[in-house]
Amino acid sequence: MADLEIFHAGDVPLQSGVVLPAARLAYRTHGRLNAARDNAIVYPTHYLGTHDSNAWAIAPGMALDPEKYFIIIPNMLGNGVSSSPSNTPAPFDGPRFPLVTVRDNVLLQHRLVTEVFGLTTLALVTGHSMGALQSFQWGALFPDIVQRIAPFCGAARVSRHNWLFLEGAKSALQADAAFAGGDYTTPPVTGIRAFSRVYAGWAWSQTFYRQQLDRERLGMPSMESFLALWWEPNFQACDANNLLAMLATWQAADISADPRFDGDFEKALAAITAKAVVIPCRSDLYFPLEDSEIEVSNMPNAELRIIPSVWGHMAGGGVNPEDAMFINAALVELLAQ
């Protein structure tokens, strides 16, 4: 992580009323600002993701071309790179790390782009999953700065059904006796394993499994191999309290949870005046197409572009080349407008 940079934000007041001391926002940039300072793109990270997780979408000749754009990837608070339970000293270490909302993340990112880079406009904010949540939040809070947004495989708030799924996964992790209420001395391996297996059932669609694409496309000889070799290691590499901190951010996500909207979701969506392309996957079990249709119908300058894939939520993860190219094509068109 030699190319990683840190924005030392000082003591940051959070939406919960808690002040996070000596907050650190880790970020990576690709490309350079042009003379007009109007080629910046913010590309926030997703659940389990770091700045490296977004690299698949950034390359010369692609929509996110570092030879053309200045791409800023801020690491979400709680992900183990920015301020997180695993790297924050007492009194906010481990399970005592405060709730951080999507709004908290975006306000801190706004400080980064304005205080560090002196930017007054962003060509695009885009992201997958929780990165999509942050993209919507950017559009709602800063319509005077954000020219375009392209959230993919995500939503503007957590649905009640999505919240319920996350609660089940969380409970599986916390049921491990080794978790010890978050004050574990060794990683709660059994709990994280259970967490990841609950998660796996939702990350791809029913059709993906019916067609056995875990065998045909991912090369896994059995479902057990798929879980143990392809899926679980991603979760076991993470600190358990970090997993739960990011999950809490996800469960609290709602762009209308801001004084200027006072919980009015339609009002918050209407505030997104940026040109928007909302890109759901038709088989996503976390963020279903119906939610995206509702969002677009309440946004003044938005269109829906549906990924015709059976890869479910993972259609936005850069794993399947066809889905990656679909997203890239949508971004190319949006940036050309």
matplotlib code that plots the C-alpha trace (Angstrom):
import matplotlib.pyplot as plt

x = [0.0, 2.9, 0.7, -2.0, -2.5, -4.1, -6.3, -5.9, -9.3, -9.0, -11.9, -15.0, -18.5, -20.6, -24.4, -24.9, -23.6, -20.3, -17.0, -14.5, -11.1, -8.2, -10.2, -8.2, -9.6, -7.3, -7.5, -5.8, -5.8, -5.3, -4.4, -4.0, -6.1, -6.3, -5.7, -9.4, -9.7, -12.9, -12.0, -12.2, -14.2, -15.0, -15.3, -16.1, -15.5, -18.1, -18.7, -15.5, -13.8, -10.7, -9.2, -7.7, -11.2, -12.1, -9.1, -10.9, -12.9, -9.9, -7.6, -6.6, -9.3, -12.1, -14.6, -12.6, -9.5, -6.6, -5.1, -8.2, -9.7, -8.4, -10.0, -10.2, -11.0, -11.8, -11.9, -15.1, -14.8, -14.8, -13.1, -9.8, -7.9, -9.6, -10.5, -12.0, -12.6, -9.3, -7.1, -8.7, -7.4, -9.5, -12.1, -13.4, -11.5, -13.1, -16.9, -16.8, -16.3, -19.2, -21.9, -20.7, -23.4, -23.2, -23.7, -20.7, -18.6, -19.7, -19.2, -15.7, -15.1, -16.4, -13.7, -11.1, -12.0, -12.4, -9.7, -7.0, -7.7, -9.6, -12.2, -15.5, -16.9, -16.9, -17.4, -18.9, -19.5, -19.9, -19.7, -20.9, -23.2, -22.3, -20.3, -23.7, -25.2, -22.5, -23.0, -26.7, -25.7, -23.2, -25.9, -28.4, -26.1, -24.0, -26.0, -23.9, -20.7, -21.7, -22.4, -23.2, -23.8, -23.8, -24.7, -24.6, -26.1, -27.0, -29.8, -30.4, -31.4, -31.4, -34.7, -36.5, -35.9, -32.2, -31.9, -33.4, -30.9, -28.0, -29.4, -29.4, -25.8, -24.7, -26.4, -24.5, -21.2, -22.1, -23.3, -19.7, -18.6, -15.1, -16.6, -16.9, -19.1, -16.4, -13.6, -12.1, -8.5, -8.4, -10.5, -13.9, -13.3, -16.4, -18.6, -17.1, -17.4, -21.1, -21.5, -19.9, -22.1, -25.3, -24.0, -23.1, -26.7, -27.7, -24.7, -25.6, -29.1, -31.0, -30.4, -26.7, -26.7, -29.3, -27.0, -24.0, -22.0, -19.9, -18.6, -18.7, -17.4, -15.5, -14.0, -15.2, -15.7, -18.4, -20.5, -18.4, -15.3, -17.0, -17.7, -14.5, -12.0, -13.6, -16.0, -15.0, -11.4, -12.7, -14.4, -11.8, -9.3, -11.4, -11.5, -14.9, -15.6, -14.8, -17.3, -19.9, -19.1, -19.5, -22.7, -24.1, -23.3, -25.2, -28.2, -28.5, -28.2, -30.9, -30.1, -33.1, -31.7, -30.4, -31.9, -32.6, -34.8, -36.1, -36.7, -38.6, -37.1, -38.8, -37.6, -34.0, -34.2, -35.7, -32.6, -30.3, -30.2, -27.1, -27.4, -27.9, -27.7, -28.9, -27.6, -29.3, -28.9, -32.2, -31.3, -29.8, -31.3, -29.9, -31.0, -34.0, -34.9, -38.2, -36.3, -34.2, -37.4, -38.9, -35.7, -35.4, -39.1, -38.4, -35.2, -35.5, -32.6, -32.2, -32.5, -32.5, -30.0, -30.6, -27.8, -29.3, -27.3, -27.9, -24.9, -27.0, -25.3, -21.9, -22.7, -21.3, -18.1, -16.1, -16.0, -18.0, -16.5, -19.8, -21.3, -18.1, -18.4, -22.1, -21.3, -18.3, -20.4, -23.0, -20.3, -18.8, -22.2, -22.8, -19.4, -19.9, -23.1]
y = [0.0, 2.3, 4.4, 4.8, 8.4, 9.5, 12.5, 13.3, 14.8, 15.6, 15.1, 14.4, 14.8, 11.9, 11.8, 9.9, 12.8, 11.0, 12.7, 10.3, 11.5, 11.8, 10.3, 9.0, 8.7, 6.5, 7.0, 6.2, 8.3, 7.3, 9.8, 13.6, 16.6, 18.6, 22.3, 23.1, 20.9, 19.4, 15.8, 14.4, 11.2, 9.8, 6.1, 4.9, 1.4, -1.3, -3.8, -5.8, -3.7, -1.5, 0.8, -2.2, -3.8, -1.0, -1.5, -3.7, -0.8, 1.5, 1.2, 3.1, 2.8, 2.1, 4.6, 5.3, 6.0, 7.4, 9.0, 11.1, 11.4, 12.0, 9.1, 9.3, 6.1, 6.9, 3.9, 3.6, 4.1, 0.7, -1.2, -1.7, 0.9, 4.1, 4.6, 1.3, -0.8, -2.7, 0.4, 3.0, 3.3, 3.3, 4.4, 3.6, 0.4, -2.9, -3.1, 0.4, 1.9, 4.3, 4.0, 5.6, 6.4, 6.7, 10.5, 10.6, 8.9, 11.3, 14.4, 13.3, 12.6, 16.0, 17.5, 15.4, 16.7, 20.3, 20.7, 18.5, 18.9, 22.2, 20.8, 22.6, 20.1, 16.4, 14.8, 11.7, 9.8, 6.0, 2.9, -0.7, -1.8, 0.4, 2.5, 3.0, 4.1, 6.7, 7.8, 8.5, 10.4, 12.5, 13.5, 14.4, 16.4, 18.2, 18.8, 21.9, 19.9, 16.5, 16.6, 12.9, 9.8, 6.1, 3.8, 0.2, -2.8, -0.6, 1.7, 5.0, 3.4, 0.0, -1.7, -3.4, -6.8, -6.0, -4.9, -8.2, -10.2, -8.3, -8.8, -12.6, -12.6, -10.5, -12.8, -15.8, -14.1, -13.0, -16.4, -17.7, -17.9, -16.8, -13.5, -12.5, -9.5, -8.1, -8.3, -11.5, -12.4, -14.7, -14.2, -15.8, -18.0, -20.1, -17.1, -15.4, -18.7, -18.8, -15.2, -15.8, -18.8, -16.9, -14.1, -16.4, -17.5, -14.0, -12.7, -14.6, -15.4, -18.6, -19.0, -18.7, -21.7, -23.6, -23.3, -24.3, -21.3, -21.8, -24.9, -23.7, -20.1, -20.1, -23.6, -24.9, -28.7, -28.7, -26.3, -26.9, -26.0, -22.9, -21.8, -22.9, -21.9, -19.1, -17.4, -17.8, -16.5, -13.0, -12.8, -14.6, -11.9, -9.3, -8.3, -9.3, -5.9, -4.3, -6.5, -5.5, -1.8, -1.7, -3.8, -1.2, 1.6, -0.4, -1.0, 2.7, 3.8, 6.3, 9.4, 11.2, 10.9, 14.5, 17.7, 19.2, 16.2, 15.3, 11.6, 12.5, 10.0, 11.3, 14.8, 13.5, 11.8, 14.9, 16.8, 14.7, 17.0, 15.4, 13.4, 9.9, 6.4, 3.9, 0.5, -2.4, -6.1, -7.7, -10.7, -8.8, -10.2, -7.4, -4.4, -5.5, -3.9, -2.6, -0.3, 1.2, 1.8, 3.8, 5.8, 6.7, 7.7, 10.3, 11.7, 14.6, 13.6, 9.9, 6.8, 3.1, 0.8, -2.9, -5.4, -8.5, -11.0, -14.0, -13.1, -11.2, -8.7, -9.9, -8.5, -5.3, -6.8, -7.1, -10.9, -11.6, -9.9, -9.5, -7.6, -5.5, -4.4, -3.6, -1.2, 0.2, 1.0, 2.8, 4.9, 5.7, 7.0, 8.9, 10.6, 11.6, 13.6]
z = [0.0, -0.7, -3.0, -0.4, 0.9, 4.2, 4.8, 8.5, 9.2, 12.9, 15.3, 13.1, 14.5, 13.3, 12.6, 15.8, 17.9, 18.7, 17.8, 16.2, 17.2, 14.8, 11.9, 9.0, 5.5, 3.3, -0.4, -3.7, -6.8, -10.5, -13.2, -12.9, -12.6, -15.9, -16.1, -15.9, -12.7, -14.1, -14.8, -11.2, -10.5, -7.0, -6.9, -3.3, -2.0, -1.3, 1.5, 2.2, -0.5, -0.4, -3.0, -4.7, -5.2, -7.6, -9.8, -12.3, -13.7, -14.2, -17.2, -20.4, -23.0, -20.4, -19.2, -16.0, -18.0, -15.8, -18.9, -19.2, -15.7, -12.1, -10.2, -6.4, -4.5, -0.8, 1.5, 3.5, 7.2, 9.0, 6.1, 8.0, 5.9, 6.9, 10.6, 11.7, 14.8, 14.1, 14.0, 16.3, 19.8, 23.0, 23.8, 20.3, 19.6, 18.6, 19.4, 20.9, 17.4, 16.8, 14.2, 11.0, 8.4, 4.6, 5.2, 7.5, 4.8, 2.1, 4.2, 5.0, 1.3, 0.5, 2.8, 1.0, -2.5, -1.4, 1.2, -0.3, -4.0, -4.0, -6.3, -7.0, -9.5, -10.0, -13.4, -11.9, -8.7, -9.2, -7.2, -6.6, -3.7, -0.7, -3.2, -5.0, -1.7, -1.4, -5.0, -4.3, -1.1, -3.0, -5.5, -2.9, -0.6, -3.2, -6.4, -7.1, -7.3, -8.8, -12.5, -12.9, -10.8, -11.8, -8.9, -9.9, -8.1, -5.2, -3.8, -2.2, 1.1, 2.7, 2.2, 5.1, 3.5, 2.9, 6.5, 7.6, 5.6, 7.1, 10.6, 10.1, 8.8, 11.8, 14.3, 12.8, 13.5, 17.0, 18.0, 18.0, 21.7, 20.6, 19.4, 23.1, 22.5, 20.1, 22.7, 21.2, 21.7, 18.6, 15.5, 15.8, 12.8, 13.2, 13.4, 10.3, 8.4, 9.3, 8.3, 4.9, 4.2, 4.9, 2.7, -0.2, -0.6, -1.6, -3.5, -6.7, -8.1, -8.0, -11.7, -11.3, -9.0, -11.1, -14.1, -11.9, -13.0, -9.8, -11.7, -15.3, -14.8, -11.5, -11.8, -8.5, -8.5, -5.8, -3.8, -0.7, -2.7, -3.9, -0.3, 1.3, -1.4, -3.4, -0.9, 2.7, 2.4, 1.5, 4.9, 6.9, 5.8, 7.5, 11.2, 12.6, 14.2, 10.9, 9.2, 11.7, 11.5, 7.8, 8.1, 10.6, 8.1, 5.4, 7.7, 8.5, 4.9, 3.8, 1.8, 3.3, 6.9, 6.7, 8.2, 4.7, 3.8, 7.3, 6.3, 3.1, 0.7, -2.4, -1.6, -1.2, -4.6, -6.2, -5.0, -7.2, -10.2, -11.7, -14.8, -13.5, -14.9, -12.3, -13.2, -11.3, -12.1, -12.9, -10.6, -7.7, -4.4, -2.2, -4.3, -6.5, -9.7, -8.3, -5.8, -8.7, -10.7, -7.7, -7.3, -11.0, -11.1, -8.4, -9.8, -12.3, -14.6, -14.4, -16.6, -15.8, -17.4, -16.4, -16.4, -18.1, -16.0, -13.8, -11.7, -9.2, -6.9, -8.1, -11.6, -10.2, -8.8, -12.0, -11.8, -14.9, -18.0, -19.8, -16.8, -16.4, -20.1, -19.7, -16.8, -18.6, -21.7, -19.6, -18.0, -21.4, -22.6, -19.4, -19.4, -23.1, -22.3]

ax = plt.figure().add_subplot(projection="3d")
ax.plot(x, y, z, "-o")
ax.set_aspect("equal")
plt.show()
